[in-house]
Amino acid sequence: MTAPVRVLVADDQSLLRGSFRVLVDTTPGLAAVGEAGTGAEAVESARRLRPDVVLMDIRMPGMDGIEATRHIVASPETAGTRVLILTTFDLDEYVYGALRAGAAGFLLKDTSPDVLLEGIRTVAAGESLLAPSVTRRLIAEFARLPHAQHRHHARHAQDFPLRDLTEREREVLVLVARGFSNSGISEYLHLSNGTVKTYIGRLLSKLRARDRAQLVISAYESGLVSTAPPSPAHPPADG
């Protein structure tokens, strides 16, 4: 019998915490292992309980959800824990900040229960919950950064060893950053889906990225991809 996905619920509103916990506990294959009302409590509980997934609110007293995510992702004690951001605030700055902190996904609190539960399963399986629409918002947010910040990120390009990538790996990374799905990359580069997955795996390893979201950020912050929109002749493929 497969062990259930263990979920920690972090939200400063007790009613919402309780609702999410009941939803998780009444779903086969999932189990709520704890609650946290602040970012600091979320970090401490994650280290103590070692959940598979943390449902993380952003706006919490003291340490916010983005900073808590950063601590959880960076700690060796919680290296196997994935963070799914859940918030009422559909703001680009939160998406960008959360993904840079290492969150595996981002959902709004008005998401349907079915979508939320599927999101938990998705990030628990090691995938990122990053739809092409969110990727495009991430690109737009980076485009709005002041030029000084672009230069700052470019100076830190050595943090992402792009020089170790092959030409084909660079091509795949550019398409990932443009919001292409694996099937879209496969069609565009005339590669099999298996080959594309192999390239994605190599990129994750070489760029020390946790997931696809981190690959997108690496491509933009290293300067490999500009913030110009993709060619209309080759729009990003949804899926």
C-alpha positions, 0 to 999 in steps of 0.5 A: 500500500502506497504511503499517503502524501503528507501535507502541512497547512500554513495559513494565518486564518484558523478557519481556512487552515481547518477547512484545508485540513479537512479537505486534505484528510478526507481525500484518499492518498493525502494526509494532513500532518500539521498546521502553522499560523505564521511563517516561522511556525511553518519553518519549524513544523516543516523541520519537525514533521518533514511533510511531503508538501507545504500548503503555504499562504503568503501574507502571514505575520512576522516571517511571510510565506515567501521567506518561509519557503526560502528557509524550507527549500534551503534547509537540508532537513527539509530538502524533500519538502515541496512548497505549494503557494496558496494565496488570495493575491493574484499579483505578479510580484508574489508569483515571481518572489515565490518561485525565486524562493523555490516554491514548486507551484502557485495557486489562488485560494479561489481555485476549485477543491479538485484543482487544489488536490491535483496540485498537491499531488503534482508537486508531491510527484516532483513536478512544478505546477507552472502553467504556460500562463504563469510562465508568461506572467513571470516573463512579464514581471522580469521585463518590468525590473529596472535596468539596474536589476537586470545588470545585477542579475547578469553579473551573477550569471556565473551562478548558473553555469551556462558555459557547461551547456551544449548548444542543444541544451541551450535551445531547449532551455530557451524554449522552456523559458518561453513557456513551451511544454515538453510536447511543444519543444518536441514538435519545434525541435523535431525530437522525441518526447523521451529525448526532450525529457532527457534534456530537461533532466540534464538542465535541472542537474547542470543548473542545480534547479529544483524544477521547471520554474527554476529553469525559467528563472535561470534563463532570464537572470543569466541573460540567456533569454531576453524579455522580448516576446516569442515570434508569432510564428512559433507561439508557446505550446500550452500543456 
